[in-house]
Amino acid sequence: MKELLFSELKDTDKSLIEAFSLVEEVVFGDCYFSPTHLDTIVEHCNKVISSIEEPLEQAEKLINELFIEQLLIDRQHDVWPVSAHKLSMGFDLKLMAPALKCVVLCHIFKLCNFEADIVFVPEKNMVRVVCDELYAIIFDPVTGESLDWHELDLRMDDLDGDPQSHQIVDVSRLSLIVKHVSSLKNALIREGQFPQALKCVDILISLRPDDPFERRDRGFLLHQLDCFKVAYDDYQYFVDKCPKDPAAQLLKMQLDKITIADTVLH
């Protein structure tokens, strides 16, 4: 099952919308998102820009339509609820976590015949829409605010190394999936939905099997679910791989006081 899921998530023939829907189905056991909902929005957006000839003006009109008329404008949040990571609820509540919203917006622009991708601009992922050979718009997926050249230069200047070598880079498919699942996992933990959070960790470990921090999180979740024997092994893995981490030092002191034989297994 994990191998099949891994191959499905990495399959570039499938859109990121499909990959995120698959994650939702695996974590929650179902996915209420209907592609027809998105198709309706795309059809409406195409009508809105159909009478406009200039690509740059089309892109600006489309951003305004999505963020103002469709009410997708938002503010930055310190934390995002579980509902903001679900496609259907995200549309219904007009609240989407950044990775999900990036993917949704990029998908809409592509279906409106734009070249669009997700790029990293310090210190966040943003959506880039190419209008023609001369013009592109880079905008914040949460607020809809676009960057002018001056703002872009200031952000790029914050990067280390030779300024001449600084380039805007595309965000990889795997990176977006990991970011989305990690954000969903953290939201589930905050809301006490440990079984579902554990499924997120399993996905992340399938994608990054040697990540000690995911093993630590799996240990925590298994501990909450009274599966201490397996949790102990994950805790020990984290301690061995990250001995200087403050959390590892605290865990080591706790593990040293415990013997598995004395632990009641459920």
N, C-alpha and C positions, 0 to 999 in steps of 0.2 A: 504493500500500500504506500509506504513512504517513498519507495523508488518511483512508483507511478506518479505520485503527487509531485515529486521533485522534477521529473521529466515534463510534466504538464506545465509547471510554473516556468520552466526554462524554455519552453517551446515558443520560439519567436514568431511562429505562424499564428499563434493566439495573441489577441490584443491584451494589453495590461488590464483593461476592464474585465475581460474574461478571467484573467489570473486572479484579480482581486475578488471576483465573484466566487471563484473556486475556494479561496482562502475563507471567505465568509461561510460557505457551505460546509467546509471541513470543521471549522471552529464551532459553529452554532447548530450544525446538523441540517440546515436549510438555508436558502437564499431567496428572499422575497422580491429581489430586484427583477424587473421585467425590462428587457431591451426596448420594448415598444415605448416605454416612458422616455428613454433617451432619444429614440427615433423621432418622437413628437417634438422634442425640443430642437433637434437638429433641423427638422423640416421647417419649423417656425423661423429659426435663425437664417436659413437659406432664403426664405421669403423676405426677411427684413433687409438683407443686403443685395437682393436680386436687382434692384434698380440703381445700384451704385456701381460705377465703372472702375474707379481707382482702387487698387488693392489695399493701399494704406488706409484710405477712408473706410473701406469695407471692414478692415480689422478693427479700427477704432470704434466703428458702429457696433460690431459684434461684441467687443468688450463691454461697451455701455449697455447693450441689450442683456448680456448675461449677469452683470453685476448690479445694475440698477433696475431694469425692468423685470428680470427674473429673480431679483432679490438675493443674489449670491454674494453680495458685498458683506464683509465681516470684519472683525477686529482680531488682532493677535490674542491668543489664549495661552496661559501658562500650561494648562492641561486641557486635554480633549476628552469628552465622555465617550463611552462605548458606542453610543448611537451615532456619533460623528464618523465612525469608521465603517458604517454600513451604507451601502449604496442607496437602497430605497429610503431609509430614514434620513440619510443625508440630504436627499432631494426634498423630502417632505418637510423637514425641519429647517431647511436652508442653512445647515451647519455641517461642514465637512472638515475632517482633519487634513492638514496640508498635503501629505503624499497622495491621498485619495483625490483631493480637489485638483491637484496638478494633473493627474491621469485623466480625470473627467474632462477638464477644460481642454487638454491637449487632444483628446479623442473628438470632442465637438469641433474644434478648429480643423482637424484633418478631414472630417466628414463635410466640412464647409469648403473643402478644396484649398486649404492652406497647408503649407509646409510648417509643421509645428513640432517642437520637442521640449524636453525638460532639461534645464541647464543649471549648473551650480554657479551662483554668484555670491561671493562671501557676504553674509554667512548663512545662506539659505538656498533651497531649490526654487527656481522660478520657471515660468513658461516663456518660451521664445517663439514668436510667430514671424515667419519670413514673409514679407509682403512682395518684394521683388528683389532685383539684384542690388539695389541701393539701400532699401529700408527694411528694418526688422524692429519689432516691438518686444521688449522684455518686461514682463509685469509680474507683480506679486500675486500668487494664486489666492491668497486670503483676502487682501484688501482691493485687488484689482488695480493698484497704483503702478504705473509704468515708470521705468527708469530713463532719465535723459542721459546723454553722453557724459556729462560732468559727474553725475551720481555714479554711473558705471565705472568711470575712471577712479573715483575715490574708493570704491569698493575693491577694485582690482589692485590698487596700491597697497591695500592691507595684506596682500599675499607676500610670503617670504620669497627671497631670491631676486633674480634680475627682472625688473619691470618689463623689459623688452620681450621676455619669454612668456609673460602671463597671457593665458588664453581662456576663453569661456569654454568649458568642457561639458559635453552631454553627460547626463546622469544615466548610468547603466540600468538595464531592466532589473537585474538582481539587486542592485542597491535600492531601488524604489520599493521592491517587494519586501526586502529586509526592513526598510524604514517603516513601511506601513504595518507589517506584522509586529514589529517591536513596539510601535506606538499603541497598537491594539492590545498587546500583552500588558503594557503598563496600565492602560485604562481598565482592563479587566481585573488586574490585581487591586487597583484603587477601589473598585466597586465590589470587591470580594467574590468575584466569579472565578474561583480557582480552577475548577475543572476545565473551563474554556481557556483560561490563561495557560494551563499546562499544554493544551493542544497547540497554542501559538509557539510555545517553547519547543515543542517537538518539531514544528515546521522549521523554526530557526536553526535548530541543531542539525536537521537534515540538510539545510543550505550551508551551514558553517559548523561542521561536526567538531572542530577543535577549539571552538570559542569557550574559554573557561567561564566567562561571565554568564553565558546561557546555561552552562552546567550548574553554576551557582544558583541561578533563578529557578532551574528545574528542581534543584535540591530544596529550595525554600517552598515551592509549591507542593512537592511530594510530602514535605514535612507537615504542611498545613492539612494535607489529606491523609495524615497518619500512615504514610508509607515510609517509615523512617529508615529502614534498611537501605533502600535505593537512594534516599536522600543523603544518607551518610556517605555513600560512595561518591555522589556528585559534589558534596561539600569537600571531601578529601581531595578530589581532582582539582577543584578550584584552589585550595590551599597549596597544593603541590606546584601548580602552574603559576600562581601569583602570590608567592610568599611575602612580598613586601607591601601588598595591598592592605590598608587598614582593616577592611572587612575580613580578609583572610587571616590576619593575626588574631582577631576576635574569635573567628570560627575555630581556629586551631586550639585556642584555650578551652573552648566548649567541647570540642571533639576529644581532647585529651582526657576529659573527665568522664567520658561515656564509653561503655563497652557494649558492643552490639548484643552480646549474650544476655545482657540485663534488660534489653529493650523488648517490650511486648510488641509483636508484629501483628498487624490487622490484615 
